[in-house]
């Protein structure tokens, strides 16, 4: 007799995360006197988590609770670090987190409820290209890259959302046709986005978008030749960017030897390495280190601040949580019986994995620093919302896969019942 698949209970994970959130924000609230906002988060964050778990479980019975717990854990950790490093920015990041939750719900509904997604392709392509073009015209430069638009009340980094647009468009085209001619519109769209981001001089976003597209194309077609050709072209493009852009040359030089300019160009990476080393294996203790000395400690170098106060062991645990997220996304891609859903998972997995590797690798001096954010953890509304949208994509695919598995189980049960009746 066929047996229905049972998923492991997530109640223990939910309880652990609720205790973690209440404990870490409670500790920050009474670290020096009484801080009201961390105390507010200590009471509200566990309630938000339970609301998400119960509400989404009722709305989506087949949702992946492990993914929800992992995403919320990383967001809570990022908020806690901001309460320690930049208390003035923590309330704003909490609002971005709330917007991200709403976006996660919306994108999950889109993935599960909208069957014909083809009419959305052209608007998504036009919106992505238009936002990148607008950034070139009126954007603001930061650390050599012109990738921000200031709207007064808030700023926006369009390249964060273009990553998801690329995943959606590429996955849709590649799921319908595998030949080069059939996928030419998607490839031209990707090439156009990459060229615009290169003109913005945003090296990190270029790498993330390009490698995501290559992973998607290879997963869909298995074409080693075309993917290898694309990688060779990217290598030549990287050399060209190095020759043309001064800030790229500076980052490579500081990666090779930051001590050439310890008070200027190499100051960031030196302070990050010193912070990681001073934290040791188990850290100096939350609130007992000096992570505020590290430049841009709330965005690019938040991993170094984490390692200083919580230790290298905690830093490795956080990386292990990311690996669990990537594994869940990979298993979800294998579970899904829809080519489009599988490719969505591959695209989200590739984008998040490449971004995590680029920023952590840059902070520990494994590769040149690219200036991207650490997903879910670093400060930034665009980064937080886009990361939560990607989590929503995974949840939507999980719901679709769960529905198909349940339908298959019910059909098997019905067939067995008919056999027994005969």
NULUMMAR-783928 format. One record per residue (C-alpha): residue in three letters; x, y, z. Coordinates in steps of 0.02 Angstrom, whole numbers, padded with zeros to 5 digits, always signed. Each point is the difference from the previous one (the first is absolute). Example, Ala and Ser with C-alpha at 12.3 -4.5 7.8 and 13.67 -1.06 7.14 Angstrom:
# residues 2
ALA+00615-00225+00390;SER+00069+00172-00033;
# end
This chain:
# residues 422
UNK+00000+00000+00000;UNK+00065+00172-00043;UNK+00052+00104+00147;UNK-00017+00188+00012;UNK+00162+00094+00022;UNK+00019+00079+00172;UNK+00107+00152+00027;UNK+00099+00020+00160;UNK-00079+00111+00133;UNK+00067+00178+00006;UNK-00071+00041+00172;UNK+00170-00021+00083;UNK+00081+00117-00127;UNK-00135+00130+00027;UNK+00020-00012+00189;UNK+00189+00015-00014;UNK-00012+00154-00110;UNK-00127+00083+00115;UNK+00116-00028+00149;UNK+00150+00062-00101;UNK-00089+00160-00053;UNK-00066+00038+00174;UNK+00171-00034+00078;UNK+00113+00097-00119;UNK-00112+00154-00008;UNK-00030-00008+00188;UNK+00188-00003+00028;UNK+00023+00151-00113;UNK-00142+00092+00088;UNK+00089-00008+00169;UNK+00180+00006-00062;UNK+00025+00181+00054;UNK-00145+00066+00100;UNK-00167-00029-00086;UNK-00024+00011-00189;UNK-00183-00001-00048;UNK+00011-00052-00182;UNK+00094-00165+00032;UNK-00124-00034+00140;UNK-00141+00032-00123;UNK+00080-00123-00122;UNK+00024-00129+00138;UNK-00188-00003+00024;UNK-00055+00025-00181;UNK+00119-00108-00103;UNK-00056-00168+00076;UNK-00182+00053-00025;UNK+00036+00043-00182;UNK+00082-00168-00027;UNK-00148-00095+00076;UNK-00120+00107-00103;UNK+00095-00044-00159;UNK+00009-00184+00043;UNK-00185-00019+00047;UNK-00069+00120-00130;UNK+00102-00063-00146;UNK-00025-00181+00051;UNK-00188+00030-00007;UNK+00013+00091-00167;UNK+00129-00120-00073;UNK-00016-00173+00083;UNK+00149-00065-00101;UNK+00121+00142+00038;UNK+00179-00040+00050;UNK+00011+00048+00183;UNK+00188-00032+00006;UNK+00029+00133-00133;UNK-00107+00123+00097;UNK+00097-00031+00160;UNK+00168+00018-00087;UNK-00048+00164-00083;UNK-00071+00073+00160;UNK+00152-00054+00100;UNK+00118+00092-00118;UNK-00112+00155+00002;UNK-00008-00001+00191;UNK+00189-00018+00011;UNK+00023+00147-00118;UNK-00120+00108+00101;UNK+00091-00046+00161;UNK+00168+00049-00075;UNK-00073+00166-00059;UNK-00068+00035+00175;UNK+00179-00022+00060;UNK+00093+00087-00142;UNK-00120+00134-00064;UNK-00149+00021+00119;UNK-00061+00146-00104;UNK-00022-00112-00153;UNK-00081-00149+00088;UNK-00180+00070-00002;UNK+00012+00035-00186;UNK+00066-00176-00033;UNK-00145-00070+00101;UNK-00121+00091-00116;UNK+00091-00074-00150;UNK-00020-00171+00082;UNK-00188+00026+00014;UNK-00008+00054-00183;UNK+00102-00156-00042;UNK-00125-00112+00089;UNK-00142+00077-00101;UNK+00102-00021-00159;UNK+00038-00181+00043;UNK-00186-00035+00019;UNK-00041+00091-00163;UNK+00130-00091-00104;UNK-00050-00168+00075;UNK-00180+00035-00050;UNK+00058+00046-00175;UNK+00100-00160-00021;UNK-00141-00111+00064;UNK-00158+00085-00065;UNK+00048+00072-00170;UNK+00008-00142-00124;UNK+00037+00098-00158;UNK+00152+00108+00038;UNK+00042+00040-00181;UNK-00096+00169-00002;UNK+00112+00063+00140;UNK+00164-00028-00094;UNK+00000+00158-00107;UNK-00047+00118+00144;UNK+00136-00076+00109;UNK+00130+00019-00138;UNK-00048+00181-00034;UNK-00004+00043+00185;UNK+00172-00077+00029;UNK+00084+00085-00148;UNK-00089+00164+00036;UNK+00053+00003+00183;UNK+00181-00034-00046;UNK-00005+00136-00134;UNK-00075+00122+00125;UNK+00139-00041+00122;UNK+00128+00048-00133;UNK-00087+00166-00027;UNK-00039+00059+00177;UNK+00087-00127+00112;UNK+00125+00041+00137;UNK+00176-00069+00010;UNK+00060-00099+00151;UNK+00176-00073+00012;UNK+00024+00021-00187;UNK-00165-00079-00054;UNK-00151+00100-00060;UNK-00136-00118+00061;UNK-00118+00097+00114;UNK-00152+00110-00033;UNK-00047+00125+00136;UNK-00188+00031+00010;UNK+00014+00112+00154;UNK-00094-00107+00127;UNK+00095-00156-00052;UNK+00136-00060-00116;UNK-00013-00145-00122;UNK+00129-00115-00076;UNK-00084-00069-00158;UNK+00134-00132-00033;UNK-00060-00094+00156;UNK-00170-00028-00082;UNK+00071-00027-00175;UNK+00078-00161+00068;UNK-00173-00069+00032;UNK-00065+00065-00167;UNK+00141-00093-00089;UNK-00042-00161+00093;UNK-00185+00015-00046;UNK+00027+00039-00185;UNK+00138-00127-00027;UNK-00094-00137+00092;UNK-00159+00029-00101;UNK+00086-00002-00170;UNK+00115-00147+00042;UNK-00145-00104+00066;UNK-00094+00018-00165;UNK+00140-00022-00126;UNK+00179-00062+00015;UNK+00069+00057-00169;UNK+00104+00157-00020;UNK-00120+00085-00121;UNK-00150-00025+00114;UNK+00092+00076+00147;UNK+00075+00145-00096;UNK-00119+00132+00075;UNK+00047-00052+00177;UNK+00186-00002-00042;UNK-00011+00173-00080;UNK-00093+00063+00154;UNK+00137-00070+00112;UNK+00136+00076-00109;UNK-00086+00170+00003;UNK-00015-00004+00191;UNK+00182-00051+00019;UNK+00060+00139-00115;UNK-00098+00130+00096;UNK+00068-00062+00167;UNK+00177+00004-00072;UNK-00029+00182-00048;UNK-00053+00029+00180;UNK+00170-00073+00050;UNK-00084-00118+00123;UNK+00121-00146-00008;UNK-00086-00104+00134;UNK-00172+00008-00081;UNK+00075-00043-00170;UNK+00081-00157+00070;UNK-00158-00055+00090;UNK-00114+00026-00150;UNK+00121-00078-00125;UNK+00037-00156+00101;UNK-00184-00022+00041;UNK-00042+00002-00186;UNK+00139-00123-00040;UNK-00058-00120+00137;UNK-00180+00012-00062;UNK+00048-00031-00181;UNK+00109-00148+00044;UNK-00133-00076+00114;UNK-00130+00013-00139;UNK+00104-00052-00151;UNK+00158-00085+00063;UNK+00097+00096-00134;UNK+00180+00001+00059;UNK+00061+00079-00161;UNK-00108+00156+00006;UNK+00022+00021+00187;UNK+00188-00018-00018;UNK+00000+00128-00139;UNK-00098+00119+00112;UNK+00124-00024+00141;UNK+00146+00037-00117;UNK-00089+00157-00059;UNK-00028+00049+00181;UNK+00186-00021+00037;UNK+00042+00119-00142;UNK-00133+00120+00062;UNK+00075-00004+00174;UNK+00170+00045-00071;UNK-00079+00143-00096;UNK-00089+00064+00157;UNK+00165-00009+00093;UNK+00084+00104-00135;UNK-00139+00131-00009;UNK-00059+00024+00179;UNK+00114+00073+00133;UNK-00100-00066+00148;UNK+00016-00178-00067;UNK+00189+00020-00012;UNK+00004+00067+00178;UNK-00100-00147+00069;UNK+00112-00126-00086;UNK+00156+00089+00064;UNK-00067+00004+00179;UNK-00046-00185-00014;UNK+00178-00042-00049;UNK+00081+00106+00137;UNK-00108+00115+00108;UNK+00152+00052+00102;UNK+00061+00106-00144;UNK-00131+00129+00054;UNK-00050-00046+00179;UNK-00085+00167+00038;UNK-00091+00025-00165;UNK-00039-00133-00131;UNK+00046-00149+00108;UNK-00079+00066+00161;UNK-00165-00093-00021;UNK+00070-00173-00030;UNK+00135+00019+00133;UNK-00126+00050+00133;UNK-00113-00145-00052;UNK+00141-00127+00015;UNK+00056+00072+00168;UNK-00179-00009+00064;UNK-00020-00182-00052;UNK+00168-00043+00078;UNK-00035+00093+00163;UNK-00166-00091+00021;UNK+00084-00169+00001;UNK-00101-00159-00001;UNK-00139+00052+00120;UNK+00001+00190-00012;UNK+00019+00143+00123;UNK-00185-00001+00045;UNK-00147+00097-00070;UNK+00030+00183+00038;UNK+00178-00026+00063;UNK+00100+00018-00160;UNK+00041+00152-00107;UNK-00084-00043-00167;UNK-00049+00182-00027;UNK+00180+00033-00051;UNK-00028-00104-00157;UNK-00057+00111-00146;UNK-00175-00037-00072;UNK-00022-00129+00138;UNK-00189-00006-00027;UNK+00008-00051-00184;UNK+00157-00065-00086;UNK+00095-00051+00158;UNK-00140-00057+00115;UNK+00071-00177-00004;UNK+00163+00064+00075;UNK-00098+00088+00140;UNK-00094-00162+00032;UNK+00161-00100+00016;UNK+00081+00127+00118;UNK-00138-00002+00131;UNK-00074-00174-00025;UNK+00156-00091-00057;UNK+00059-00097-00151;UNK-00100-00150+00061;UNK-00162+00100-00012;UNK+00054+00067-00169;UNK+00022-00178-00063;UNK-00171-00046+00070;UNK-00078+00144-00096;UNK+00085-00062-00159;UNK-00068-00173+00039;UNK-00175+00075+00010;UNK+00025+00074-00173;UNK+00057-00171-00063;UNK-00159-00076+00073;UNK-00101+00132-00094;UNK+00090-00044-00162;UNK-00025-00187+00029;UNK-00186+00025+00033;UNK-00014+00100-00162;UNK+00095-00135-00096;UNK-00109-00140+00070;UNK-00154+00102-00043;UNK+00060+00015-00180;UNK+00016-00189-00007;UNK-00171-00028+00080;UNK-00093+00113-00119;UNK-00078-00083-00152;UNK-00016+00166-00092;UNK+00148+00056-00104;UNK-00041+00182+00034;UNK-00008-00026+00189;UNK+00163-00099-00001;UNK+00089+00136-00096;UNK-00069+00133+00117;UNK+00081-00094+00145;UNK+00164-00017-00095;UNK+00001+00186-00039;UNK-00037+00054+00179;UNK+00127-00125+00067;UNK+00135+00061-00120;UNK-00033+00184+00036;UNK+00003-00017+00190;UNK+00148-00119+00000;UNK+00107+00108-00115;UNK-00042+00157+00100;UNK+00043-00083+00166;UNK+00164-00066-00069;UNK+00049+00169-00073;UNK-00025+00099+00160;UNK+00070-00128+00123;UNK+00145-00040-00116;UNK+00038+00186-00016;UNK-00006+00031+00188;UNK+00122-00142+00039;UNK+00113+00052-00146;UNK-00030-00157-00102;UNK-00052+00103-00151;UNK-00002+00188-00038;UNK-00138+00094+00089;UNK-00150+00030-00112;UNK-00109+00103+00117;UNK-00159-00105+00002;UNK-00110-00030+00152;UNK-00016-00158+00104;UNK-00176-00066-00040;UNK-00130+00025+00139;UNK+00131+00068+00122;UNK+00078+00159-00070;UNK-00087+00168+00018;UNK-00095+00059-00152;UNK-00180+00004-00054;UNK+00030-00059-00178;UNK+00107-00145+00060;UNK-00122-00053+00136;UNK-00155+00009-00109;UNK+00081-00089-00148;UNK+00064-00139+00114;UNK-00173-00024+00075;UNK-00076-00002-00176;UNK+00119-00141-00046;UNK-00052-00092+00158;UNK-00181+00024-00057;UNK+00043-00078-00169;UNK+00068-00154+00088;UNK-00155-00011+00111;UNK-00113+00013-00151;UNK+00093-00142-00087;UNK-00009-00104+00160;UNK-00189+00024+00005;UNK-00017-00053-00183;UNK+00108-00154+00029;UNK-00098-00047+00156;UNK-00165+00014-00093;UNK+00061-00112-00139;UNK+00065-00129+00123;UNK-00165-00001+00093;UNK-00099-00017-00162;UNK+00111-00146-00051;UNK-00026-00083+00169;UNK-00189+00023-00010;UNK-00003-00075-00175;UNK+00103-00148+00062;UNK-00119-00024+00147;UNK-00149+00005-00118;UNK+00079-00128-00116;UNK+00036-00118+00145;UNK-00178+00019+00063;UNK-00067-00049-00171;UNK+00115-00152-00006;UNK-00058-00058+00171;UNK-00183+00023-00051;UNK+00027-00110-00153;
# end
